Amino acid sequence: MRVAGRRLGRRFGWLWSAYAVSSLGTWLAFNAFNVILIKVLRSGPVEVAMLAAAGPAVAALAAVPLGPWIEVRRKRPVMVAMDLVRFAALLTIPVAYAFGALTFAQLLAVSVVVGACDIAFGAASGAYVKSIVAREDLMVASGRFESTTWASIVLGPPLGGLAVATLGPVVTVVADAVSYVLSALGIRAIGGEEARPEAAEKAAADAPTASTTPTAPNPPNPPTAAPKAGLLDGWRHILGNPALRPLYFTNVVVNSLIMATEPLLAVLMLGRLGFPPWQYGLAFAIPCVGGLIGSRLSAPLVARFGRQRVLTVSGTLRVLPPIGLVCLGPGLAGLLLVIAVEAVLITSSAVYAPVVATLRLEQTASTHVARVLAAWSVTTKAGIALGTAAWGLLAAATSPRFGLGLAGTLLLLTPAVLLGAGARARFANPGPEFQP
């Protein structure tokens, strides 16, 4: 069975193409804001850290009400709108730069707007994917999005760095902005009619009220409209689902710890150990090829070994290597250690992520997908922001190496959630679609 080569239809093809363009634009502009802060605004490490932590945190808070808002709307117009908002927000940066009016406050505002739109777009696109892809093909679809992300990571930063070096510090921001216009055009090209979603609350509102009795055929004040989608429904659904709940908490903890160590590793490698910038970039560029390979292998591995085994093995492998970074030293041996750690982490994460994404869609009713995905993303971004800030303070009080060691130790505790007997049963046979 050619799982990876399965055709998923014209609508998915256009959506996938739109995602590929915007993903490449995003990674072309990787670290662009930090470059602008340092090279243009002459900012120091405090401003860089503040932007890295505050931008995603505020964006997560701003995105909280978007899940319910998206749920009761057609998803393609929402995706197009989020693309155009991101385009407009990013375009303010080169305009301000051209007039010498660019400020830290503007970069922070744009970071918040783009981050909130990222969450909204992801929630809408996930719900739309579920509506156009058959249940048995969700694993393949998730794997293709994941492989596209890693291909963009492999290609984007090197090309972006070359563009910045030759054309200036804001050129990749312009490219990122244009990619969102191209994405919007791709989504528009899908064509056809998209039915307006009927939320579960609508059916409840049309049902007789509690005060209605069989002898009262015309109840007083019948409901005329569906109640608004609950702001916290996404979290309620995740926490109430036995298959999603452990994956949700594991995702938040693992992502927070891994991302919190990235600045510490940069300080250690570029500062105390004296690695040149090109070696630091190489240490992360080479392992990203493993992400592309892992995401392409995810669906075939599930088809051969089953979801439970792939989920537990890949979820465990991704958290084992980081503890090795406490042994990082200078020179070639240190560089090879980082490459090996990142290669195992990235490859196993790329196998793991599509499995979780598929399970999340399968276990969520179509009327609640946007809320669940938005809640998941909001918590993940907030956790990363909090973890980055906390580990920055920890490293300042102790040392970067101590922060790396503590994060690696805590990561070793997370596989218990995936390896428990109850978890194995839930992930292997998670049951029917979750209904709120």
C-alpha angles and dihedrals in degrees: 000000000000098000097165093049097050115131114236100187140261097288093054090046092058092044091049091049091050090050092049092054095048092043092054090048091051093052093043085062094045109145090001093131091051091050090051091047093051103034102032107025095031090227124170133226093280093062092043092052092044092054092046093052105029098045097059093038095054090041090055092052092047091052096054096093093043096078096065090040092054094045096071096042135077107270102219095059088048091053092048091049093050090050092052093046090052090048092052094045095049093045090063089069099064090040092054090043091053091054095042092244101114115132140179090247090058092050090050092049092049090047090054095047094047092045093051091047090050090058093045093047092049092051093048095044092049091053091046093050090055090053095052103033124070116243092247090054098050092094091055092047093050091049092053093052090048093049090049090054092053093045087054091049091052094049105028108063096046092048091044092051090051091049093050092048093052105030107027141267100292100045094095090051088057090049090050091050092050091049090062091054089051089048091052090050090051092052091048089052090062087081127179129092123299113206117234107253118251107217121215089242090063092063091047091051092052092052121092114277124243091259092057116104131187089253093054106070093171107047116198119258099002115202113268101189141024115264116251118271111265115258092222098039093106092059092043091055094047094047092045095053115085093206098047100039099072092042090051095054092042091051093052095048097043096046092046093051095044095048092043090061096052095082090045091052090049092052092047096046100039096036121029098020095042101226111167116241093251091058091047090053091046091053090064101030097060096051091052088075085067088059091057091048095045094050091051091050096048099086095042090049092052090048091053105035104021133250097273096055095044092046095050097040097046092040090054097044093054094061100044103073104054093074087066091068090079086074093055113138137171128280134026095326091057092047092051090048092056092046091051094047093047093044094056093042095048097042094049092043090053090054092046100047100064090049091055092043091052094047090049092055093044093051097049125078114240091244092060106037096104093051093048094047092046092050091048093050095043092054093045094052093044091049092050091049092049093045093048092051094045095048091046090057090044092053091048091053095044120003139290090252091055090050091051091050095049093048091048091050093050091048089058089063096057100076089071088080092055097041100050117114093239092050092050091056093047096048095043093050108011095172132228127337110299113253121199 
